[in-house]
Amino acid sequence: MADVSDSAAPAQAQLAHWLARVALGDRAAFRSLYDAVGGRLLGVILRINRDRVQAEDLLQEVFVKIWGAAASFDAQRAQPLTWMTAIARNRAIDSLRRRQAEPAWVSTLGADAASDDLIDTLPSDGPGPQDLLARALEDGAVRTCLGGLRAEQQQSLALAFYDGLTHPELARHLGQPLGTVKSWLRRGLQALRSCLERTGAIEPTGA
């Protein structure tokens, strides 16, 4: 079973090639794909469902889905890793909904973020950022609200929630100081929450 890893995934072109081979039933390509991104996708699932056993079971379901849906992947519309990460996130969120339980989010950030985690910036009695996104995505509110954010906030939030990047990974990917990236995320989340409240996608805090 793959372990959670922060190592860089292979080039998108290589992932796209493996997906194309998987669509043709190439089991060797499927194994290469699993070895390359299994750890990262497991990490995405664990951020939503922290039960390790359940997360590993969900990872298997995700790869079954990837095997069956590889032919539908369109490299012109999405990056391979983004597409697979979306499958992992959706499957993990669906599993929580099936159990009719509130998501129990965990942070995969290191000690450097102990006092500055994204979740810590939100009121404790309100929904977490991933919960906001998952709920509002159903009626398209997130897309509208994201469009009103600054470009750096949009990019940071998309990479954090849809690609599952951690703070340090975001800083490396964007070529910015860690503190700057955290600030973009924090302010972006605050603006996103305000917009979602105004549109009625979520209830105002304390309502």
C-alpha positions in Angstrom: 0.0 0.0 0.0 1.4 3.4 -0.9 2.3 5.8 1.9 1.6 9.5 2.0 4.4 11.3 0.3 5.3 14.9 -0.5 7.6 14.0 -3.2 7.0 15.6 -6.6 4.8 13.6 -9.0 6.1 12.7 -12.4 5.6 15.2 -15.3 2.1 15.7 -16.4 3.0 14.4 -19.8 4.1 11.1 -18.3 0.9 10.8 -16.3 -1.2 11.6 -19.4 0.8 8.9 -21.3 0.1 6.3 -18.6 -3.6 7.2 -18.5 -3.8 6.8 -22.3 -2.2 3.3 -21.9 -4.6 2.5 -19.0 -7.5 3.4 -21.3 -6.2 0.6 -23.6 -6.1 -1.9 -20.7 -2.4 -1.7 -20.1 -1.9 -3.1 -16.6 1.8 -2.2 -16.5 1.0 1.4 -17.1 -1.7 1.2 -14.4 0.9 -0.1 -12.0 3.2 2.7 -12.9 0.4 5.2 -12.4 -0.4 3.7 -9.0 3.2 3.8 -7.8 3.6 7.4 -9.0 0.5 9.1 -7.5 -1.0 6.6 -5.0 0.8 8.2 -2.1 -0.4 11.7 -3.1 -4.0 10.6 -3.6 -4.0 8.8 -0.3 -2.9 12.0 1.3 -5.8 13.8 -0.3 -8.2 11.2 1.1 -6.7 11.4 4.6 -7.2 15.1 4.7 -10.9 14.4 4.4 -11.3 11.0 6.1 -8.6 10.5 8.7 -9.4 6.8 9.3 -6.4 5.1 7.8 -8.1 1.8 7.0 -11.1 3.5 5.4 -8.8 5.8 3.5 -6.8 2.9 2.0 -10.0 1.2 1.0 -11.2 4.4 -0.7 -7.8 4.6 -2.5 -8.5 1.3 -4.0 -12.0 2.5 -5.1 -10.4 5.6 -6.6 -8.0 3.5 -8.7 -10.8 1.2 -9.8 -12.6 4.4 -11.0 -9.5 5.6 -12.7 -9.1 2.3 -14.5 -12.7 2.4 -15.7 -12.8 6.1 -16.6 -9.3 6.6 -18.1 -10.7 6.6 -21.6 -12.8 9.7 -20.7 -9.8 11.7 -19.6 -9.3 14.7 -21.8 -5.8 16.3 -21.5 -7.1 19.4 -23.3 -9.5 20.1 -20.4 -7.6 19.1 -17.3 -4.2 18.2 -16.0 -3.9 14.4 -15.2 -3.0 14.9 -11.5 -5.9 17.4 -11.1 -8.3 15.0 -12.7 -7.2 12.1 -10.5 -7.2 14.3 -7.4 -10.8 15.4 -8.1 -11.8 11.7 -8.2 -10.1 11.0 -4.9 -11.7 14.1 -3.2 -15.1 13.3 -4.5 -14.9 9.7 -3.4 -13.7 10.7 0.1 -16.5 13.3 0.5 -19.1 10.8 -0.8 -18.0 8.3 1.8 -18.6 10.8 4.6 -22.0 11.7 3.2 -23.0 8.1 3.0 -22.3 7.8 6.7 -24.2 11.0 7.4 -21.3 12.3 9.4 -19.6 15.6 9.6 -16.1 15.7 8.0 -13.3 15.5 10.5 -10.4 17.4 8.9 -6.8 16.9 9.8 -3.8 19.0 8.8 -0.8 17.5 7.0 1.3 20.6 7.7 4.4 20.6 9.8 5.2 22.3 13.0 5.9 25.5 11.1 2.2 26.0 10.7 1.1 25.1 14.2 -0.3 28.5 14.9 -1.2 29.4 11.3 -3.1 26.4 9.9 -5.9 27.2 7.5 -8.5 25.6 9.7 -7.2 27.6 12.7 -8.1 30.8 10.9 -11.8 30.0 10.9 -14.3 30.2 13.8 -14.4 26.8 15.6 -18.2 26.5 15.4 -18.3 27.1 11.6 -17.7 24.7 8.7 -14.2 24.0 7.6 -12.9 25.3 4.3 -13.1 22.0 2.5 -16.7 21.6 3.8 -17.5 25.0 2.4 -16.1 24.1 -1.0 -17.8 20.7 -1.1 -21.2 22.1 -0.1 -21.2 25.2 -2.3 -19.8 23.3 -5.3 -23.1 21.6 -5.7 -24.8 24.8 -6.8 -21.9 26.5 -8.6 -21.4 29.1 -6.0 -17.7 28.4 -5.5 -16.9 29.0 -9.2 -18.6 32.4 -9.1 -16.9 33.4 -5.8 -13.5 32.2 -6.8 -13.8 34.3 -9.9 -14.0 37.4 -7.7 -10.8 36.7 -5.8 -7.4 38.1 -6.7 -5.4 35.9 -9.1 -2.9 34.7 -6.6 -5.7 33.8 -4.1 -7.5 31.8 -6.8 -4.4 29.9 -7.8 -3.4 29.2 -4.2 -6.9 27.9 -3.2 -7.2 25.8 -6.3 -3.8 24.1 -5.8 -4.5 23.6 -2.1 -8.0 22.1 -2.4 -8.2 20.5 -5.8 -4.6 19.4 -6.2 -4.1 18.7 -2.5 -0.8 20.7 -2.1 0.4 21.5 1.4 1.7 25.0 2.4 5.4 24.1 1.7 4.5 22.5 -1.6 2.5 25.6 -2.6 5.4 27.9 -1.7 7.8 25.8 -3.9 5.3 25.5 -6.7 4.6 29.3 -6.8 8.1 30.4 -6.0 7.0 32.5 -3.1 7.9 32.7 0.6 5.9 30.4 2.8 4.5 33.3 4.8 3.2 35.0 1.6 1.4 31.8 0.5 -0.2 31.4 3.9 -1.4 35.0 3.7 -2.9 34.5 0.3 -4.7 31.4 1.4 -6.0 32.9 4.6 -7.3 36.1 2.9 -8.7 34.1 0.1 -10.6 31.8 2.4 -12.0 34.8 4.3 -13.1 36.5 1.1 -14.6 33.2 -0.2 -16.5 32.7 3.0 -17.9 36.2 2.8 -18.9 35.7 -0.8 -20.6 32.4 -0.1 -22.5 34.0 2.7 -23.7 36.8 0.5 -24.9 34.4 -2.2 -26.7 32.3 0.3 -24.6 29.2 -0.5 -23.8 28.9 3.2 -25.3 30.3 6.4 -23.5 33.3 8.0 -21.3 32.4 10.9 -23.3 32.3 14.1 -26.6 32.2 12.2 
